Every structure is written in structure tokens, then in C-alpha cells.
Amino acid sequence: MHLKEKARLATALLKKEYPDALCSLEEPEPFRLLVAVRLAAQCTDARVNLVTPALFARFPTPQALALADVQEVEEIIRSCGFFRTKAADLVAMSRQLCERHGGKVPERMEELTALQGVGRKSANLIRGDVFGLPAVVADTHLIRISNLLGLVNTKDPFKVEKQLEALLDPAESNDFCHRCVLHGRAVCVARRPACDRCVLNEVCDYAHPPVTA
């Protein structure tokens, strides 16, 4: 099966299984989502969702967080892990937003990744969820599932992003990534994928290894 056809079928199967392709971070406002994405690094989205209400009650805007005492931010986000680095990044990022973008979250990849603590994965999530642009968010679930399917053969996030960009329908790419996260948590779990109840079974190289000569 051609890779583009496999990508099309996988997209359709996941869309049927998970019609609501929603980001599990519960922050619809651009600045707050950007902060939540930074907090979510090496931390569960569920934990971030517990922490952000207190953080934004104290620092509701980029202007407020830009002037925050880093140690106070540390105390609020302590349970997210790596809290010292994240607190410093959030305060610096907020200052950059105020100084360079008038407190608004930018749209361009280059401007997003120039912000402290923002990498391509975070930038793509913002571009897709906030601005409605085609985006491939190369998180651990997407990387694992796309490799198992046989769509890619690399664990490098940048290479996965670029290879999937060439295979996925741009209009579906962002939702495909969200659905892979949902599927990776529910069925295609790391080290114990439940192939017997997986909607992607019919198009998956892991479930049905290709025959080689």
C-alpha cells in the first residue's frame, strides 16, 4: 500500500473512532495555551490542568506574568516537575511576548520558536489549535504510532514532522495528531499496544509485518 493511501486510511479510521479531536489541555485562550504547553513538557496534561487555574488567577496576562517573581511562579507550578526551569522560561517568554509582540501570541513558526522554552512541537500545536494552520505536533504518541504504522521510520521529531507533512492531508494533519494522542493513551499504549482492539489494525505494519523476500 502506498504511504499516502495508508495515511489517508489511518486518518479516516481515527476520525471515526475519535470524532472530537480536542487538545487535552483545557486552555482555549492563546497565551494560556502557550503557557500550558510549556508546563506539559515531561508532565501529564491532567496535572497541568490542575495547576493552571491557580497560576492564571495570580498572573492572568502576559503583562502580569512578565513582572512575576520567578520563585512565586515556582511554588505555584511545583507539581509539574522541572518547575524551576519552567518558571524561568514562563517569565522570560512573557517578557518577550510583551516586548516583541505587544503581548500577543505570534503566528509564524520563527517567531514562536524564538520565544524562551518554545520548541517546534509547542509551536506547531499553537499554529494548529490557535490559528487553524496545518501542523504536525510530533509528540511521543505520534512518533510511536506513526512508526508502528510504517508511515515513518525515524524517532527524530523533526524528521517525523516533515515526513508526515508530505503524507497527511494538510486540512486533517492537526486533528490527526490529537487523535494519535487519544489513541496512544487509550489503545496503542507504549510497550503494550492492544492490537486486538485497535481501529488501525488493518493498516498497521506492527500488527501485520510486511512480507520481505
C-alpha positions as CSV (number, residue, x, y, z in Angstrom):
1,M,0.0,0.0,0.0
2,H,1.3,3.4,-0.9
3,L,2.2,5.5,2.1
4,K,-0.2,8.4,1.2
5,E,-3.0,5.9,0.9
6,K,-2.1,4.4,4.2
7,A,-2.0,7.8,5.8
8,R,-5.4,8.6,4.3
9,L,-7.0,5.4,5.6
10,A,-5.4,5.9,9.1
11,T,-6.7,9.4,9.2
12,A,-10.3,8.2,8.3
13,L,-10.2,5.4,10.9
14,L,-9.0,7.6,13.7
15,K,-11.6,10.3,12.7
16,K,-14.4,7.7,13.0
17,E,-13.1,6.5,16.4
18,Y,-12.3,9.9,17.9
19,P,-14.7,12.4,16.2
20,D,-13.8,15.1,18.7
21,A,-10.1,15.7,18.1
22,L,-9.6,18.0,21.0
23,C,-6.4,19.0,22.8
24,S,-6.5,17.7,26.3
25,L,-5.0,20.9,27.7
26,E,-8.0,22.9,28.9
27,E,-6.9,26.4,27.8
28,P,-8.6,27.9,24.8
29,E,-7.1,31.4,25.0
30,P,-3.8,31.6,23.0
31,F,-1.5,32.9,25.8
32,R,-2.8,30.5,28.3
33,L,-2.5,27.6,25.9
34,L,1.1,28.5,25.2
35,V,1.9,28.5,29.0
36,A,0.1,25.2,29.4
37,V,2.1,23.6,26.6
38,R,5.3,24.7,28.3
39,L,4.2,23.2,31.6
40,A,3.2,19.9,29.9
41,A,6.7,19.0,28.9
42,Q,7.5,15.8,30.8
43,C,4.3,16.2,32.7
44,T,0.8,14.9,32.2
45,D,-1.9,17.2,30.7
46,A,-4.2,16.2,33.6
47,R,-1.6,17.6,36.1
48,V,-1.2,20.8,34.1
49,N,-5.0,21.3,34.0
50,L,-5.0,21.2,37.8
51,V,-2.2,23.7,38.1
52,T,-3.1,26.4,35.5
53,P,-6.2,27.8,37.3
54,A,-4.1,29.0,40.3
55,L,-1.4,30.3,38.0
56,F,-3.7,32.3,35.9
57,A,-5.7,33.5,38.9
58,R,-2.4,35.1,40.1
59,F,-1.0,36.1,36.7
60,P,-3.8,36.3,34.2
61,T,-2.0,38.1,31.3
62,P,1.4,38.1,29.7
63,Q,2.0,41.6,31.2
64,A,1.3,40.2,34.7
65,L,3.5,37.1,34.3
66,A,6.3,39.2,32.7
67,L,6.6,41.0,36.0
68,A,6.2,38.0,38.2
69,D,8.7,36.9,40.8
70,V,10.2,33.6,39.5
71,Q,10.2,32.0,42.9
72,E,6.5,32.7,43.3
73,V,5.8,31.0,39.9
74,E,7.9,28.1,41.0
75,E,5.7,27.5,44.1
76,I,2.5,27.5,42.0
77,I,3.8,25.1,39.3
78,R,6.0,22.9,41.6
79,S,4.0,19.8,41.0
80,C,4.5,19.9,37.2
81,G,8.1,18.8,37.5
82,F,11.3,20.7,36.4
83,F,9.5,23.7,37.9
84,R,12.5,25.9,38.3
85,T,13.4,25.8,34.6
86,K,9.7,26.1,33.6
87,A,9.1,29.1,35.9
88,A,12.1,30.9,34.5
89,D,11.0,30.1,30.9
90,L,7.4,31.3,31.5
91,V,8.5,34.7,32.9
92,A,11.1,35.2,30.2
93,M,8.7,34.1,27.5
94,S,6.0,36.6,28.8
95,R,8.5,39.4,28.7
96,Q,9.4,38.6,25.1
97,L,5.8,38.5,24.2
98,C,5.3,41.9,25.6
99,E,8.5,43.4,24.2
100,R,8.3,41.9,20.7
101,H,4.6,41.2,20.0
102,G,2.6,43.6,22.2
103,G,1.5,40.8,24.5
104,K,0.0,38.8,21.6
105,V,1.0,35.2,20.7
106,P,2.6,35.3,17.2
107,E,1.6,33.0,14.4
108,R,4.9,32.5,12.5
109,M,7.0,29.4,13.4
110,E,10.2,31.5,13.5
111,E,8.6,34.0,16.0
112,L,7.2,31.2,18.2
113,T,10.4,29.2,18.4
114,A,12.3,32.4,19.2
115,L,10.4,32.6,22.5
116,Q,12.2,31.1,25.5
117,G,11.1,27.5,26.1
118,V,9.1,27.1,22.9
119,G,10.2,24.4,20.5
120,R,8.8,23.2,17.2
121,K,6.3,20.8,18.9
122,S,4.8,23.5,21.0
123,A,4.9,26.0,18.1
124,N,3.0,23.5,15.9
125,L,0.4,23.0,18.5
126,I,-0.2,26.7,18.8
127,R,-0.3,27.2,15.0
128,G,-2.8,24.4,14.6
129,D,-5.1,24.9,17.6
130,V,-5.0,28.7,17.8
131,F,-4.5,29.8,14.1
132,G,-6.1,26.8,12.3
133,L,-3.0,26.2,10.2
134,P,-1.8,22.8,9.0
135,A,0.5,21.5,11.7
136,V,2.2,18.2,12.8
137,V,2.8,18.1,16.5
138,A,5.5,15.4,16.9
139,D,4.9,14.3,20.4
140,T,5.8,10.8,21.8
141,H,2.4,9.3,20.9
142,L,2.5,10.5,17.3
143,I,6.1,9.4,16.9
144,R,5.4,5.9,18.3
145,I,2.2,5.3,16.4
146,S,3.4,6.6,13.0
147,N,6.4,4.3,13.3
148,L,4.3,1.3,14.2
149,L,2.0,2.1,11.3
150,G,5.0,2.2,9.0
151,L,4.4,5.8,7.9
152,V,7.8,6.8,9.1
153,N,11.0,5.1,10.1
154,T,12.6,7.5,12.5
155,K,12.3,8.7,16.1
156,D,13.7,12.1,15.3
157,P,10.8,14.6,15.9
158,F,11.8,17.0,13.1
159,K,12.1,14.2,10.6
160,V,8.7,12.7,11.7
161,E,7.1,16.2,11.3
162,K,8.5,16.7,7.8
163,Q,7.7,13.1,6.6
164,L,4.2,13.3,7.9
165,E,3.7,16.7,6.4
166,A,4.3,15.1,3.0
167,L,1.8,12.3,3.7
168,L,-1.1,13.8,5.5
169,D,-3.9,16.0,4.1
170,P,-3.0,19.5,5.4
171,A,-6.6,20.1,6.5
172,E,-6.5,16.9,8.6
173,S,-2.9,17.0,10.0
174,N,-3.5,18.8,13.2
175,D,-6.5,16.7,14.2
176,F,-4.6,13.5,13.2
177,C,-2.0,14.4,15.8
178,H,-4.6,15.0,18.5
179,R,-6.3,11.7,17.7
180,C,-3.0,9.8,17.8
181,V,-2.5,11.2,21.4
182,L,-6.0,10.0,22.3
183,H,-5.3,6.6,20.7
184,G,-1.9,6.3,22.3
185,R,-3.4,6.7,25.7
186,A,-6.4,4.5,25.2
187,V,-5.3,1.6,23.0
188,C,-1.8,1.9,21.4
189,V,-0.1,2.1,24.7
190,A,3.7,2.2,24.8
191,R,5.2,-1.3,25.3
192,R,1.7,-3.0,25.4
193,P,-0.3,-2.0,22.3
194,A,-3.8,-3.6,22.3
195,C,-3.7,-4.7,18.6
196,D,-6.7,-6.9,19.0
197,R,-9.0,-3.9,19.6
198,C,-7.2,-1.3,17.5
199,V,-9.0,0.5,14.8
200,L,-5.7,0.9,12.9
201,N,-5.0,-2.9,12.9
202,E,-5.7,-3.3,9.2
203,V,-3.2,-0.7,8.1
204,C,-0.5,-1.2,10.7
205,D,2.9,-2.7,10.0
206,Y,3.4,-3.7,13.6
207,A,0.1,-5.7,13.6
208,H,0.8,-7.1,10.2
209,P,4.5,-7.0,9.4
210,P,5.2,-6.6,5.7
211,V,6.4,-9.8,3.9
212,T,10.0,-9.4,2.8
213,A,11.8,-11.6,0.3
